[in-house]
Amino acid sequence: MSKTIILIPSRLSANRLPNKPLLKINGLSIIQHVYNRAKESGVGKVYVATGDKNIAEDIKKINGKCIITKRNHKTGTDRIFEAYKKIRHKVDCEYIINLQGDEPFIDPLDIVNLNNKIKSKNSDIGTLASKIKKEQFSDISIVKVITEQNIVKKKISKAKKFARNCKFNKNNNIYAHIGIYQYKTLILEKFINFKQSKKEIKNRLEQLRALDNGLNIDVVYTKNNSLGIDTVKDYVEIKKIMEYKI
């Protein structure tokens, strides 16, 4: 059985929400929540990849594993590739899951489902998406993915396009994208060697680099809405939800 590891890129210099990874919810930092969710999935070894000493120290508080990278990377995928290069001599894996460090709400079972679906389909790259609400179409912090087929029915389909701006249309296979990717290790190396595409830079969406260079991304459906944290508003809303559940 092919093996998978989970790498979580994290940095303190987010423009819209400074020091985001260390903000607390229920007494734990956002990055600690994400790390715990990844561990709970049981999919494979979990590491945080960061160039920030404060994040590394924060992960050590929960006995987590951390890989120190350069501070400045253009994208999270560049960061996880550097981390992977540092440990590949001691980990036996065919797949790498890149779990965004601002997804404290992600369901561990969704990580398991993604891993199973991508392996069974032998996909190059995979990701998750859920149903989108009408009011989310105008929210540029919520990335939209358009798929070839209805993933609610088919459970998995190739991505045609990713966008921040998207007109409301309930019939065009448009979904809310969730910040997690799964790569074959060989495909990750290939992806990293591509130059950033114009669409990627303009939209601040690194997955467009894959599509622009002919790589396929399979999108797996989840009924769960995993709310990422990009803004102060996101943080306040998710903090209320998670603290209410306790």
Steps between C-alpha positions, in 0.01 A plus 500: 500500500642837400575732789400859563643774719334828595692828482345821636659823370475789744635856525440809712510760223145469366394848384128479576536347847848544657621224735204289388646156587547598866154646560315300765172306483399301808847546649681355199658691213359464149808307385471264800137428406600423139784275616267308733241452226769360270623262772144385574461392136763228548593533133874528563778694669425870553745791490462878508727674250594851608773760492375664819654407836182596689291254301754223553501564875119503504482158332756359744262591785266222381792264424454555128760462229634799310733550203680834480503651151610828349281787617418635157318280251271611219240234583413240761578225249854631458533484879377141530731391220801637687376320812454177308853519359634526855327180618459283190804292590318379813135481385363245256209668324337516161254778584525831684198680641540877518255607771466877525588635845179705522252208487431426871147391414597218261350161579765225540267262316514731198878465499456121508243511219722719282794267552294190416335650190823640356686175551222285354476725192880527474464879471794734447347774719186503711308748713168544683191713434154540648166654401510875462244743638356778285650774719849346470524572127581866568755423775848506343654336809306183409664326205262338253571189294311402187503128421424298187229296674267536797714386793201472734383211280833371367704570820807585290565690177775695326531874564443726201571831671571672834392859562440758770230686309216294361144584392223316679386194305360191669530284188869535410670262745642783711618415851682654796862389498664375821868568573653156466690333216636153449790447261691203373856579604622488139225739392586739784860515375370566149265773623773682690715523188231687306522878504214685666234558236342840431160373616653370823663833581193706405254289702739396780403136438792262460277215377465694174869429435414130483205548262693745283770236453268212414490325838165353605344575838230261621244659733344284774165598647436551870171594661695690767571870464856537630529871562849637447627811680618784277364812667413639844133433417579133425689466827219650708235282332695174528603579857131538592407172327780293652464644849123449490550132413707448816 
